[in-house]
Amino acid sequence: MAVEALFRPGDRVRVMRAYPLGHVRTPYYIRGHDGVIERLCGSFPNPEELAQMRSGLPAQPLYRVRFRQNEVWPDYRGRPDDVVEVEIFQHWLEKG
Amino acid sequence: MIERSHHDMGGLPAGKVERSEHDYAEWERRVDALMVLLSGVFDGKKLLTVDELRKNIEALGPEAYDRMSYYERWVTSITQTMLQRGVITTEELARKMREVEERGR
């Protein structure tokens, strides 16, 4: 039992800018940023639900999303093509 | 509203990374074993998920979070989870802690 995967590698996405209570695996620093789908990692029970002793089903697609370092950190001083990749569940992603 | 939880510190300034290896104390090994056993399947169901462990670590106050060592956070969180799931009661825990304390005198 899994939610349908809506994104493909290369798709542009934006991470939801939200700050809910509960156990959340989307790091604070990446919320609201734009990235590109690098790959689909698979589908897994939703950890936000598992943390509350529920099943986490249907499973949620999990993606590795690629972001440009200099877009994430305003004062980034490394190479302009440096990237950071973060694994993010589909329900945290919107079309970019 | 607090947007960033205390544990969610990615990107914040931090000190030097300590790269040296260190030995684990016996109690730390036991806490690790406890986690492995509880997150395995017992009597057809898990008694703990890694996500519950994380939730209860994240629920620690900032002061406690910073003061506790890694495995102190784990054992606190495992205990909290066992209480939430009704595996043990607060009363049983209190009695046992008294018993152990008195044994050490």
N, CA and C atoms of all chains as a GROMACS GRO file, in nm:
protein
  603
    1MET      N    1   0.085  -0.119   0.000
    1MET     CA    2   0.000   0.000   0.000
    1MET      C    3   0.089   0.125   0.000
    2ALA      N    4   0.092   0.193  -0.115
    2ALA     CA    5   0.179   0.312  -0.124
    2ALA      C    6   0.111   0.421  -0.205
    3VAL      N    7   0.142   0.544  -0.171
    3VAL     CA    8   0.094   0.660  -0.246
    3VAL      C    9   0.169   0.665  -0.379
    4GLU      N   10   0.100   0.706  -0.486
    4GLU     CA   11   0.163   0.711  -0.619
    4GLU      C   12   0.274   0.817  -0.621
    5ALA      N   13   0.386   0.782  -0.684
    5ALA     CA   14   0.498   0.877  -0.696
    5ALA      C   15   0.464   0.981  -0.803
    6LEU      N   16   0.466   1.110  -0.765
    6LEU     CA   17   0.422   1.217  -0.856
    6LEU      C   18   0.538   1.281  -0.931
    7PHE      N   19   0.661   1.263  -0.884
    7PHE     CA   20   0.776   1.332  -0.945
    7PHE      C   21   0.873   1.234  -1.008
    8ARG      N   22   0.945   1.286  -1.111
    8ARG     CA   23   1.047   1.207  -1.183
    8ARG      C   24   1.181   1.278  -1.167
    9PRO      N   25   1.292   1.202  -1.184
    9PRO     CA   26   1.422   1.267  -1.179
    9PRO      C   27   1.428   1.384  -1.278
   10GLY      N   28   1.481   1.496  -1.234
   10GLY     CA   29   1.490   1.616  -1.316
   10GLY      C   30   1.378   1.715  -1.291
   11ASP      N   31   1.269   1.672  -1.228
   11ASP     CA   32   1.157   1.764  -1.198
   11ASP      C   33   1.202   1.868  -1.094
   12ARG      N   34   1.155   1.993  -1.116
   12ARG     CA   35   1.183   2.100  -1.020
   12ARG      C   36   1.076   2.095  -0.910
   13VAL      N   37   1.121   2.106  -0.785
   13VAL     CA   38   1.028   2.101  -0.672
   13VAL      C   39   1.061   2.211  -0.571
   14ARG      N   40   0.963   2.242  -0.489
   14ARG     CA   41   0.984   2.336  -0.378
   14ARG      C   42   0.943   2.267  -0.249
   15VAL      N   43   1.028   2.280  -0.147
   15VAL     CA   44   0.997   2.218  -0.018
   15VAL      C   45   0.896   2.307   0.056
   16MET      N   46   0.793   2.244   0.111
   16MET     CA   47   0.690   2.318   0.183
   16MET      C   48   0.754   2.398   0.297
   17ARG      N   49   0.711   2.524   0.309
   17ARG     CA   50   0.760   2.608   0.419
   17ARG      C   51   0.657   2.598   0.531
   18ALA      N   52   0.674   2.498   0.617
   18ALA     CA   53   0.579   2.475   0.725
   18ALA      C   54   0.656   2.432   0.849
   19TYR      N   55   0.598   2.461   0.964
   19TYR     CA   56   0.667   2.435   1.090
   19TYR      C   57   0.573   2.365   1.188
   20PRO      N   58   0.526   2.246   1.151
   20PRO     CA   59   0.430   2.178   1.238
   20PRO      C   60   0.496   2.121   1.363
   21LEU      N   61   0.414   2.093   1.464
   21LEU     CA   62   0.463   2.018   1.579
   21LEU      C   63   0.475   1.872   1.538
   22GLY      N   64   0.528   1.790   1.628
   22GLY     CA   65   0.541   1.647   1.599
   22GLY      C   66   0.681   1.615   1.553
   23HIS      N   67   0.700   1.490   1.515
   23HIS     CA   68   0.831   1.444   1.467
   23HIS      C   69   0.838   1.463   1.317
   24VAL      N   70   0.929   1.548   1.271
   24VAL     CA   71   0.939   1.583   1.130
   24VAL      C   72   1.081   1.554   1.082
   25ARG      N   73   1.094   1.490   0.966
   25ARG     CA   74   1.227   1.457   0.916
   25ARG      C   75   1.278   1.554   0.809
   26THR      N   76   1.199   1.656   0.777
   26THR     CA   77   1.244   1.756   0.680
   26THR      C   78   1.321   1.864   0.756
   27PRO      N   79   1.454   1.875   0.733
   27PRO     CA   80   1.531   1.970   0.814
   27PRO      C   81   1.481   2.113   0.798
   28TYR      N   82   1.493   2.188   0.906
   28TYR     CA   83   1.450   2.327   0.907
   28TYR      C   84   1.516   2.407   0.795
   29TYR      N   85   1.647   2.385   0.776
   29TYR     CA   86   1.723   2.472   0.685
   29TYR      C   87   1.682   2.458   0.538
   30ILE      N   88   1.611   2.351   0.506
   30ILE     CA   89   1.580   2.328   0.364
   30ILE      C   90   1.435   2.368   0.330
   31ARG      N   91   1.354   2.396   0.431
   31ARG     CA   92   1.212   2.428   0.405
   31ARG      C   93   1.201   2.559   0.327
   32GLY      N   94   1.117   2.557   0.226
   32GLY     CA   95   1.096   2.675   0.142
   32GLY      C   96   1.194   2.686   0.026
   33HIS      N   97   1.291   2.595   0.017
   33HIS     CA   98   1.392   2.606  -0.090
   33HIS      C   99   1.352   2.526  -0.214
   34ASP      N  100   1.412   2.567  -0.328
   34ASP     CA  101   1.386   2.502  -0.457
   34ASP      C  102   1.496   2.403  -0.490
   35GLY      N  103   1.457   2.286  -0.539
   35GLY     CA  104   1.555   2.186  -0.576
   35GLY      C  105   1.509   2.105  -0.696
   36VAL      N  106   1.588   2.004  -0.729
   36VAL     CA  107   1.559   1.916  -0.842
   36VAL      C  108   1.561   1.772  -0.793
   37ILE      N  109   1.462   1.694  -0.836
   37ILE     CA  110   1.457   1.552  -0.798
   37ILE      C  111   1.579   1.481  -0.857
   38GLU      N  112   1.657   1.415  -0.771
   38GLU     CA  113   1.774   1.341  -0.818
   38GLU      C  114   1.736   1.196  -0.842
   39ARG      N  115   1.659   1.138  -0.751
   39ARG     CA  116   1.609   1.001  -0.769
   39ARG      C  117   1.494   0.973  -0.673
   40LEU      N  118   1.418   0.870  -0.706
   40LEU     CA  119   1.318   0.816  -0.613
   40LEU      C  120   1.389   0.708  -0.533
   41CYS      N  121   1.386   0.719  -0.400
   41CYS     CA  122   1.457   0.621  -0.316
   41CYS      C  123   1.371   0.499  -0.287
   42GLY      N  124   1.240   0.513  -0.305
   42GLY     CA  125   1.147   0.405  -0.270
   42GLY      C  126   1.032   0.464  -0.192
   43SER      N  127   0.942   0.378  -0.144
   43SER     CA  128   0.831   0.425  -0.062
   43SER      C  129   0.839   0.362   0.076
   44PHE      N  130   0.815   0.443   0.178
   44PHE     CA  131   0.832   0.398   0.316
   44PHE      C  132   0.718   0.449   0.403
   45PRO      N  133   0.682   0.372   0.509
   45PRO     CA  134   0.581   0.421   0.602
   45PRO      C  135   0.618   0.561   0.651
   46ASN      N  136   0.520   0.646   0.664
   46ASN     CA  137   0.542   0.786   0.702
   46ASN      C  138   0.596   0.796   0.846
   47PRO      N  139   0.720   0.843   0.862
   47PRO     CA  140   0.780   0.848   0.997
   47PRO      C  141   0.706   0.941   1.093
   48GLU      N  142   0.635   1.041   1.038
   48GLU     CA  143   0.559   1.134   1.123
   48GLU      C  144   0.447   1.058   1.194
   49GLU      N  145   0.392   0.959   1.124
   49GLU     CA  146   0.286   0.874   1.181
   49GLU      C  147   0.344   0.764   1.269
   50LEU      N  148   0.453   0.702   1.222
   50LEU     CA  149   0.518   0.596   1.302
   50LEU      C  150   0.557   0.648   1.440
   51ALA      N  151   0.601   0.774   1.444
   51ALA     CA  152   0.644   0.833   1.572
   51ALA      C  153   0.528   0.844   1.669
   52GLN      N  154   0.404   0.846   1.617
   52GLN     CA  155   0.285   0.858   1.704
   52GLN      C  156   0.217   0.723   1.722
   53MET      N  157   0.294   0.616   1.700
   53MET     CA  158   0.246   0.478   1.722
   53MET      C  159   0.138   0.435   1.625
   54ARG      N  160   0.132   0.499   1.508
   54ARG     CA  161   0.040   0.453   1.403
   54ARG      C  162   0.119   0.387   1.291
   55SER      N  163   0.048   0.328   1.194
   55SER     CA  164   0.113   0.240   1.096
   55SER      C  165   0.199   0.316   0.994
   56GLY      N  166   0.165   0.442   0.968
   56GLY     CA  167   0.239   0.516   0.866
   56GLY      C  168   0.199   0.477   0.724
   57LEU      N  169   0.093   0.397   0.711
   57LEU     CA  170   0.047   0.354   0.578
   57LEU      C  171  -0.068   0.444   0.532
   58PRO      N  172  -0.086   0.467   0.403
   58PRO     CA  173  -0.004   0.416   0.292
   58PRO      C  174   0.137   0.474   0.293
   59ALA      N  175   0.232   0.395   0.241
   59ALA     CA  176   0.372   0.438   0.237
   59ALA      C  177   0.385   0.562   0.148
   60GLN      N  178   0.478   0.649   0.186
   60GLN     CA  179   0.501   0.773   0.111
   60GLN      C  180   0.628   0.761   0.028
   61PRO      N  181   0.624   0.806  -0.099
   61PRO     CA  182   0.747   0.808  -0.178
   61PRO      C  183   0.850   0.901  -0.113
   62LEU      N  184   0.975   0.856  -0.114
   62LEU     CA  185   1.086   0.934  -0.059
   62LEU      C  186   1.183   0.966  -0.173
   63TYR      N  187   1.219   1.091  -0.187
   63TYR     CA  188   1.309   1.134  -0.296
   63TYR      C  189   1.439   1.188  -0.240
   64ARG      N  190   1.545   1.171  -0.320
   64ARG     CA  191   1.667   1.248  -0.293
   64ARG      C  192   1.657   1.374  -0.378
   65VAL      N  193   1.662   1.488  -0.312
   65VAL     CA  194   1.643   1.615  -0.381
   65VAL      C  195   1.775   1.693  -0.375
   66ARG      N  196   1.813   1.751  -0.488
   66ARG     CA  197   1.940   1.823  -0.500
   66ARG      C  198   1.917   1.974  -0.497
   67PHE      N  199   1.993   2.042  -0.412
   67PHE     CA  200   1.982   2.188  -0.398
   67PHE      C  201   2.119   2.250  -0.422
   68ARG      N  202   2.118   2.372  -0.474
   68ARG     CA  203   2.246   2.444  -0.490
   68ARG      C  204   2.283   2.506  -0.355
   69GLN      N  205   2.407   2.480  -0.313
   69GLN     CA  206   2.452   2.532  -0.183
   69GLN      C  207   2.434   2.683  -0.172
   70ASN      N  208   2.468   2.756  -0.283
   70ASN     CA  209   2.461   2.902  -0.273
   70ASN      C  210   2.317   2.955  -0.278
   71GLU      N  211   2.220   2.865  -0.304
   71GLU     CA  212   2.080   2.907  -0.293
   71GLU      C  213   2.030   2.881  -0.151
   72VAL      N  214   2.088   2.778  -0.086
   72VAL     CA  215   2.044   2.742   0.049
   72VAL      C  216   2.106   2.834   0.154
   73TRP      N  217   2.236   2.867   0.134
   73TRP     CA  218   2.308   2.949   0.232
   73TRP      C  219   2.347   3.081   0.166
   74PRO      N  220   2.290   3.192   0.208
   74PRO     CA  221   2.318   3.322   0.144
   74PRO      C  222   2.466   3.360   0.147
   75ASP      N  223   2.538   3.315   0.252
   75ASP     CA  224   2.679   3.355   0.264
   75ASP      C  225   2.773   3.242   0.221
   76TYR      N  226   2.725   3.150   0.137
   76TYR     CA  227   2.808   3.036   0.096
   76TYR      C  228   2.927   3.083   0.012
   77ARG      N  229   3.048   3.036   0.048
   77ARG     CA  230   3.168   3.084  -0.021
   77ARG      C  231   3.239   2.975  -0.100
   78GLY      N  232   3.178   2.856  -0.113
   78GLY     CA  233   3.240   2.748  -0.191
   78GLY      C  234   3.216   2.766  -0.339
   79ARG      N  235   3.241   2.660  -0.416
   79ARG     CA  236   3.222   2.668  -0.561
   79ARG      C  237   3.074   2.690  -0.594
   80PRO      N  238   3.046   2.764  -0.702
   80PRO     CA  239   2.906   2.794  -0.735
   80PRO      C  240   2.824   2.670  -0.776
   81ASP      N  241   2.894   2.563  -0.820
   81ASP     CA  242   2.818   2.443  -0.860
   81ASP      C  243   2.810   2.338  -0.748
   82ASP      N  244   2.850   2.373  -0.626
   82ASP     CA  245   2.837   2.279  -0.513
   82ASP      C  246   2.689   2.255  -0.483
   83VAL      N  247   2.657   2.131  -0.447
   83VAL     CA  248   2.517   2.098  -0.417
   83VAL      C  249   2.507   2.031  -0.279
   84VAL      N  250   2.387   2.031  -0.226
   84VAL     CA  251   2.355   1.953  -0.106
   84VAL      C  252   2.233   1.868  -0.141
   85GLU      N  253   2.238   1.738  -0.105
   85GLU     CA  254   2.125   1.650  -0.135
   85GLU      C  255   2.058   1.609  -0.005
   86VAL      N  256   1.926   1.619  -0.004
   86VAL     CA  257   1.848   1.589   0.116
   86VAL      C  258   1.738   1.491   0.078
   87GLU      N  259   1.714   1.391   0.163
   87GLU     CA  260   1.605   1.296   0.136
   87GLU      C  261   1.476   1.348   0.199
   88ILE      N  262   1.375   1.366   0.113
   88ILE     CA  263   1.252   1.433   0.154
   88ILE      C  264   1.131   1.352   0.106
   89PHE      N  265   1.034   1.336   0.194
   89PHE     CA  266   0.912   1.264   0.158
   89PHE      C  267   0.823   1.351   0.068
   90GLN      N  268   0.746   1.281  -0.018
   90GLN     CA  269   0.665   1.349  -0.119
   90GLN      C  270   0.568   1.451  -0.062
   91HIS      N  271   0.510   1.421   0.056
   91HIS     CA  272   0.408   1.513   0.109
   91HIS      C  273   0.468   1.646   0.155
   92TRP      N  274   0.601   1.658   0.151
   92TRP     CA  275   0.666   1.786   0.182
   92TRP      C  276   0.703   1.863   0.055
   93LEU      N  277   0.673   1.806  -0.061
   93LEU     CA  278   0.717   1.868  -0.188
   93LEU      C  279   0.600   1.920  -0.269
   94GLU      N  280   0.624   2.036  -0.332
   94GLU     CA  281   0.528   2.094  -0.427
   94GLU      C  282   0.601   2.112  -0.559
   95LYS      N  283   0.523   2.126  -0.669
   95LYS     CA  284   0.585   2.154  -0.800
   95LYS      C  285   0.661   2.286  -0.793
   96GLY      N  286   0.786   2.286  -0.845
   96GLY     CA  287   0.867   2.408  -0.838
   96GLY      C  288   0.846   2.496  -0.960
   97MET      N  289   0.525   3.144   1.813
   97MET     CA  290   0.550   3.007   1.764
   97MET      C  291   0.699   2.986   1.742
   98ILE      N  292   0.750   2.872   1.789
   98ILE     CA  293   0.891   2.841   1.765
   98ILE      C  294   0.901   2.762   1.636
   99GLU      N  295   0.970   2.818   1.535
   99GLU     CA  296   0.980   2.752   1.404
   99GLU      C  297   1.085   2.641   1.405
  100ARG      N  298   1.199   2.670   1.465
  100ARG     CA  299   1.308   2.571   1.463
  100ARG      C  300   1.316   2.503   1.599
  101SER      N  301   1.296   2.370   1.600
  101SER     CA  302   1.312   2.296   1.725
  101SER      C  303   1.460   2.293   1.762
  102HIS      N  304   1.487   2.280   1.891
  102HIS     CA  305   1.625   2.289   1.938
  102HIS      C  306   1.718   2.186   1.872
  103HIS      N  307   1.665   2.063   1.852
  103HIS     CA  308   1.749   1.955   1.797
  103HIS      C  309   1.783   1.978   1.649
  104ASP      N  310   1.702   2.059   1.582
  104ASP     CA  311   1.712   2.074   1.435
  104ASP      C  312   1.816   2.182   1.403
  105MET      N  313   1.945   2.150   1.427
  105MET     CA  314   2.048   2.254   1.430
  105MET      C  315   2.136   2.258   1.305
  106GLY      N  316   2.095   2.188   1.199
  106GLY     CA  317   2.174   2.188   1.076
  106GLY      C  318   2.199   2.329   1.025
  107GLY      N  319   2.326   2.362   0.999
  107GLY     CA  320   2.358   2.494   0.944
  107GLY      C  321   2.394   2.599   1.047
  108LEU      N  322   2.368   2.569   1.176
  108LEU     CA  323   2.404   2.666   1.280
  108LEU      C  324   2.554   2.658   1.309
  109PRO      N  325   2.613   2.770   1.353
  109PRO     CA  326   2.756   2.765   1.387
  109PRO      C  327   2.780   2.658   1.495
  110ALA      N  328   2.889   2.585   1.482
  110ALA     CA  329   2.921   2.480   1.580
  110ALA      C  330   3.071   2.478   1.603
  111GLY      N  331   3.112   2.412   1.708
  111GLY     CA  332   3.254   2.401   1.739
  111GLY      C  333   3.323   2.301   1.647
  112LYS      N  334   3.446   2.269   1.683
  112LYS     CA  335   3.526   2.175   1.607
  112LYS      C  336   3.467   2.035   1.619
  113VAL      N  337   3.477   1.955   1.513
  113VAL     CA  338   3.429   1.817   1.518
  113VAL      C  339   3.536   1.730   1.583
  114GLU      N  340   3.494   1.658   1.690
  114GLU     CA  341   3.585   1.568   1.762
  114GLU      C  342   3.593   1.437   1.684
  115ARG      N  343   3.708   1.408   1.622
  115ARG     CA  344   3.718   1.291   1.534
  115ARG      C  345   3.776   1.167   1.602
  116SER      N  346   3.824   1.182   1.725
  116SER     CA  347   3.890   1.067   1.789
  116SER      C  348   3.787   0.961   1.832
  117GLU      N  349   3.829   0.834   1.827
  117GLU     CA  350   3.743   0.724   1.870
  117GLU      C  351   3.739   0.723   2.023
  118HIS      N  352   3.629   0.673   2.079
  118HIS     CA  353   3.627   0.656   2.224
  118HIS      C  354   3.554   0.527   2.258
  119ASP      N  355   3.588   0.474   2.375
  119ASP     CA  356   3.528   0.350   2.418
  119ASP      C  357   3.389   0.375   2.476
  120TYR      N  358   3.305   0.273   2.470
  120TYR     CA  359   3.173   0.286   2.531
  120TYR      C  360   3.174   0.228   2.671
  121ALA      N  361   3.102   0.293   2.761
  121ALA     CA  362   3.086   0.238   2.896
  121ALA      C  363   2.990   0.120   2.888
  122GLU      N  364   2.996   0.032   2.989
  122GLU     CA  365   2.911  -0.087   2.990
  122GLU      C  366   2.762  -0.048   2.980
  123TRP      N  367   2.721   0.055   3.054
  123TRP     CA  368   2.578   0.094   3.052
  123TRP      C  369   2.536   0.144   2.914
  124GLU      N  370   2.630   0.205   2.842
  124GLU     CA  371   2.597   0.254   2.708
  124GLU      C  372   2.573   0.137   2.612
  125ARG      N  373   2.654   0.033   2.626
  125ARG     CA  374   2.634  -0.088   2.545
  125ARG      C  375   2.498  -0.150   2.574
  126ARG      N  376   2.460  -0.146   2.703
  126ARG     CA  377   2.330  -0.205   2.743
  126ARG      C  378   2.213  -0.125   2.684
  127VAL      N  379   2.227   0.005   2.683
  127VAL     CA  380   2.121   0.090   2.626
  127VAL      C  381   2.107   0.060   2.478
  128ASP      N  382   2.219   0.042   2.410
  128ASP     CA  383   2.217   0.010   2.268
  128ASP      C  384   2.147  -0.124   2.244
  129ALA      N  385   2.181  -0.223   2.329
  129ALA     CA  386   2.120  -0.356   2.317
  129ALA      C  387   1.969  -0.349   2.342
  130LEU      N  388   1.931  -0.267   2.440
  130LEU     CA  389   1.789  -0.249   2.474
  130LEU      C  390   1.711  -0.197   2.353
  131MET      N  391   1.771  -0.100   2.285
  131MET     CA  392   1.709  -0.040   2.167
  131MET      C  393   1.691  -0.146   2.057
  132VAL      N  394   1.795  -0.227   2.034
  132VAL     CA  395   1.789  -0.332   1.931
  132VAL      C  396   1.678  -0.431   1.964
  133LEU      N  397   1.672  -0.472   2.091
  133LEU     CA  398   1.572  -0.572   2.131
  133LEU      C  399   1.430  -0.516   2.121
  134LEU      N  400   1.409  -0.393   2.166
  134LEU     CA  401   1.274  -0.336   2.168
  134LEU      C  402   1.224  -0.302   2.028
  135SER      N  403   1.316  -0.270   1.936
  135SER     CA  404   1.272  -0.235   1.801
  135SER      C  405   1.261  -0.358   1.712
  136GLY      N  406   1.300  -0.475   1.765
  136GLY     CA  407   1.276  -0.599   1.694
  136GLY      C  408   1.133  -0.642   1.716
  137VAL      N  409   1.092  -0.746   1.649
  137VAL     CA  410   0.953  -0.791   1.665
  137VAL      C  411   0.942  -0.881   1.787
  138PHE      N  412   0.852  -0.846   1.879
  138PHE     CA  413   0.831  -0.920   2.002
  138PHE      C  414   0.685  -0.963   2.008
  139ASP      N  415   0.662  -1.094   2.013
  139ASP     CA  416   0.524  -1.142   2.023
  139ASP      C  417   0.439  -1.087   1.908
  140GLY      N  418   0.497  -1.080   1.788
  140GLY     CA  419   0.423  -1.036   1.670
  140GLY      C  420   0.416  -0.886   1.651
  141LYS      N  421   0.473  -0.806   1.743
  141LYS     CA  422   0.472  -0.661   1.723
  141LYS      C  423   0.597  -0.595   1.780
  142LYS      N  424   0.629  -0.480   1.723
  142LYS     CA  425   0.742  -0.402   1.773
  142LYS      C  426   0.700  -0.329   1.899
  143LEU      N  427   0.794  -0.312   1.992
  143LEU     CA  428   0.764  -0.235   2.112
  143LEU      C  429   0.812  -0.091   2.101
  144LEU      N  430   0.883  -0.061   1.992
  144LEU     CA  431   0.938   0.074   1.977
  144LEU      C  432   0.982   0.092   1.832
  145THR      N  433   0.957   0.209   1.775
  145THR     CA  434   1.013   0.240   1.643
  145THR      C  435   1.119   0.348   1.661
  146VAL      N  436   1.211   0.354   1.566
  146VAL     CA  437   1.318   0.453   1.573
  146VAL      C  438   1.258   0.595   1.568
  147ASP      N  439   1.140   0.605   1.507
  147ASP     CA  440   1.073   0.736   1.497
  147ASP      C  441   1.019   0.782   1.632
  148GLU      N  442   0.970   0.685   1.713
  148GLU     CA  443   0.929   0.720   1.849
  148GLU      C  444   1.050   0.760   1.933
  149LEU      N  445   1.161   0.687   1.913
  149LEU     CA  446   1.285   0.722   1.984
  149LEU      C  447   1.322   0.866   1.953
  150ARG      N  448   1.318   0.901   1.824
  150ARG     CA  449   1.352   1.037   1.782
  150ARG      C  450   1.253   1.139   1.842
  151LYS      N  451   1.124   1.107   1.833
  151LYS     CA  452   1.022   1.200   1.883
  151LYS      C  453   1.048   1.235   2.029
  152ASN      N  454   1.078   1.134   2.110
  152ASN     CA  455   1.096   1.160   2.253
  152ASN      C  456   1.230   1.224   2.284
  153ILE      N  457   1.330   1.206   2.198
  153ILE     CA  458   1.456   1.281   2.214
  153ILE      C  459   1.430   1.428   2.180
  154GLU      N  460   1.355   1.449   2.072
  154GLU     CA  461   1.327   1.586   2.027
  154GLU      C  462   1.239   1.661   2.128
  155ALA      N  463   1.167   1.586   2.212
  155ALA     CA  464   1.078   1.649   2.310
  155ALA      C  465   1.154   1.697   2.434
  156LEU      N  466   1.282   1.659   2.446
  156LEU     CA  467   1.362   1.706   2.559
  156LEU      C  468   1.373   1.858   2.553
  157GLY      N  469   1.374   1.922   2.668
  157GLY     CA  470   1.397   2.067   2.672
  157GLY      C  471   1.538   2.097   2.625
  158PRO      N  472   1.561   2.218   2.568
  158PRO     CA  473   1.695   2.254   2.517
  158PRO      C  474   1.806   2.234   2.621
  159GLU      N  475   1.775   2.269   2.745
  159GLU     CA  476   1.878   2.259   2.850
  159GLU      C  477   1.914   2.112   2.874
  160ALA      N  478   1.813   2.025   2.882
  160ALA     CA  479   1.836   1.881   2.902
  160ALA      C  480   1.905   1.821   2.780
  161TYR      N  481   1.861   1.862   2.663
  161TYR     CA  482   1.919   1.810   2.537
  161TYR      C  483   2.069   1.836   2.532
  162ASP      N  484   2.110   1.956   2.571
  162ASP     CA  485   2.253   1.991   2.565
  162ASP      C  486   2.334   1.926   2.677
  163ARG      N  487   2.273   1.910   2.793
  163ARG     CA  488   2.345   1.857   2.909
  163ARG      C  489   2.366   1.706   2.899
  164MET      N  490   2.266   1.634   2.843
  164MET     CA  491   2.274   1.488   2.839
  164MET      C  492   2.372   1.439   2.734
  165SER      N  493   2.434   1.325   2.763
  165SER     CA  494   2.519   1.261   2.663
  165SER      C  495   2.429   1.185   2.565
  166TYR      N  496   2.489   1.134   2.459
  166TYR     CA  497   2.415   1.064   2.354
  166TYR      C  498   2.327   0.952   2.410
  167TYR      N  499   2.388   0.861   2.487
  167TYR     CA  500   2.311   0.747   2.537
  167TYR      C  501   2.220   0.785   2.655
  168GLU      N  502   2.250   0.893   2.722
  168GLU     CA  503   2.155   0.942   2.824
  168GLU      C  504   2.025   0.986   2.756
  169ARG      N  505   2.037   1.048   2.640
  169ARG     CA  506   1.917   1.087   2.564
  169ARG      C  507   1.842   0.962   2.521
  170TRP      N  508   1.915   0.862   2.475
  170TRP     CA  509   1.851   0.739   2.432
  170TRP      C  510   1.772   0.673   2.544
  171VAL      N  511   1.837   0.657   2.661
  171VAL     CA  512   1.771   0.581   2.767
  171VAL      C  513   1.651   0.658   2.821
  172THR      N  514   1.660   0.790   2.821
  172THR     CA  515   1.546   0.872   2.863
  172THR      C  516   1.430   0.854   2.766
  173SER      N  517   1.464   0.855   2.638
  173SER     CA  518   1.362   0.842   2.534
  173SER      C  519   1.299   0.702   2.532
  174ILE      N  520   1.382   0.599   2.549
  174ILE     CA  521   1.330   0.461   2.552
  174ILE      C  522   1.232   0.447   2.669
  175THR      N  523   1.271   0.501   2.785
  175THR     CA  524   1.185   0.494   2.904
  175THR      C  525   1.052   0.565   2.878
  176GLN      N  526   1.059   0.684   2.821
  176GLN     CA  527   0.938   0.761   2.790
  176GLN      C  528   0.845   0.681   2.697
  177THR      N  529   0.906   0.617   2.597
  177THR     CA  530   0.828   0.537   2.502
  177THR      C  531   0.760   0.418   2.570
  178MET      N  532   0.832   0.351   2.661
  178MET     CA  533   0.774   0.237   2.732
  178MET      C  534   0.656   0.281   2.820
  179LEU      N  535   0.666   0.401   2.876
  179LEU     CA  536   0.554   0.455   2.955
  179LEU      C  537   0.435   0.487   2.865
  180GLN      N  538   0.463   0.550   2.750
  180GLN     CA  539   0.356   0.587   2.657
  180GLN      C  540   0.284   0.464   2.604
  181ARG      N  541   0.358   0.356   2.583
  181ARG     CA  542   0.299   0.235   2.527
  181ARG      C  543   0.238   0.144   2.633
  182GLY      N  544   0.259   0.179   2.759
  182GLY     CA  545   0.203   0.097   2.866
  182GLY      C  546   0.278  -0.032   2.891
  183VAL      N  547   0.403  -0.040   2.842
  183VAL     CA  548   0.486  -0.159   2.869
  183VAL      C  549   0.525  -0.160   3.017
  184ILE      N  550   0.554  -0.042   3.071
  184ILE     CA  551   0.575  -0.027   3.215
  184ILE      C  552   0.489   0.091   3.262
  185THR      N  553   0.462   0.092   3.394
  185THR     CA  554   0.389   0.206   3.449
  185THR      C  555   0.487   0.297   3.523
  186THR      N  556   0.445   0.422   3.542
  186THR     CA  557   0.528   0.517   3.617
  186THR      C  558   0.554   0.464   3.758
  187GLU      N  559   0.452   0.401   3.817
  187GLU     CA  560   0.466   0.349   3.953
  187GLU      C  561   0.573   0.239   3.958
  188GLU      N  562   0.567   0.147   3.860
  188GLU     CA  563   0.668   0.040   3.855
  188GLU      C  564   0.809   0.098   3.840
  189LEU      N  565   0.819   0.198   3.754
  189LEU     CA  566   0.949   0.261   3.732
  189LEU      C  567   1.000   0.327   3.860
  190ALA      N  568   0.911   0.398   3.930
  190ALA     CA  569   0.948   0.466   4.053
  190ALA      C  570   0.995   0.365   4.158
  191ARG      N  571   0.920   0.256   4.174
  191ARG     CA  572   0.956   0.154   4.273
  191ARG      C  573   1.093   0.093   4.241
  192LYS      N  574   1.114   0.063   4.111
  192LYS     CA  575   1.240   0.001   4.070
  192LYS      C  576   1.357   0.096   4.094
  193MET      N  577   1.336   0.224   4.065
  193MET     CA  578   1.443   0.321   4.083
  193MET      C  579   1.481   0.334   4.232
  194ARG      N  580   1.378   0.330   4.318
  194ARG     CA  581   1.403   0.332   4.464
  194ARG      C  582   1.484   0.211   4.506
  195GLU      N  583   1.443   0.095   4.453
  195GLU     CA  584   1.507  -0.033   4.486
  195GLU      C  585   1.656  -0.030   4.450
  196VAL      N  586   1.683   0.017   4.327
  196VAL     CA  587   1.821   0.021   4.278
  196VAL      C  588   1.903   0.121   4.361
  197GLU      N  589   1.840   0.234   4.393
  197GLU     CA  590   1.907   0.337   4.472
  197GLU      C  591   1.948   0.281   4.609
  198GLU      N  592   1.856   0.206   4.670
  198GLU     CA  593   1.883   0.152   4.803
  198GLU      C  594   1.988   0.043   4.801
  199ARG      N  595   1.989  -0.032   4.690
  199ARG     CA  596   2.089  -0.138   4.674
  199ARG      C  597   2.230  -0.077   4.671
  200GLY      N  598   2.240   0.042   4.616
  200GLY     CA  599   2.369   0.108   4.602
  200GLY      C  600   2.422   0.172   4.730
  201ARG      N  601   2.341   0.170   4.836
  201ARG     CA  602   2.383   0.238   4.960
  201ARG      C  603   2.475   0.151   5.046
   0.00000   0.00000   0.00000
